[in-house]
């Protein structure tokens, strides 16, 4: 008896994200809009610049990430999915001025 029922409510089958692709696209956006990793980390991921730098430079494969490790990528994907997020962040970056120290 094989149960043909698949899908036990939303979120049961977790989406596999391409972490390398997401990291690449985030870097592209940050460069394009002249947004600092510090600002991005603070407002989008809630992480320090060091953590952001690490994630973007050496993203681990999705399946090797812990639940905690996946969070930034989920946030980055959401960030990329809506250009308003990018524009909002650019506004913040401009307002907060050039990062000194």
Residue pairs with C-beta under 8 A, 6 or more apart in sequence:
7 13
16 62
16 63
17 62
17 70
17 73
17 74
17 77
18 62
19 59
19 60
19 61
19 62
19 65
19 73
20 59
22 59
22 73
22 76
22 77
22 80
23 55
23 56
23 57
23 59
23 73
23 76
25 80
26 40
26 56
26 76
26 79
26 80
27 56
29 35
29 80
29 86
30 36
30 37
30 40
33 86
33 87
33 89
33 90
33 93
34 90
34 93
35 86
35 89
35 90
35 93
36 49
36 93
36 99
37 49
37 52
37 53
37 56
38 49
38 52
38 99
39 89
39 92
39 93
39 96
39 99
40 52
40 89
41 47
41 48
41 49
41 51
41 52
43 89
43 92
44 75
44 76
44 79
44 85
44 89
45 51
45 52
45 71
45 72
45 75
45 76
47 55
47 72
51 72
52 72
55 72
55 73
59 73
60 69
62 70
62 73
65 73
78 85
79 85
79 86
79 89
80 86
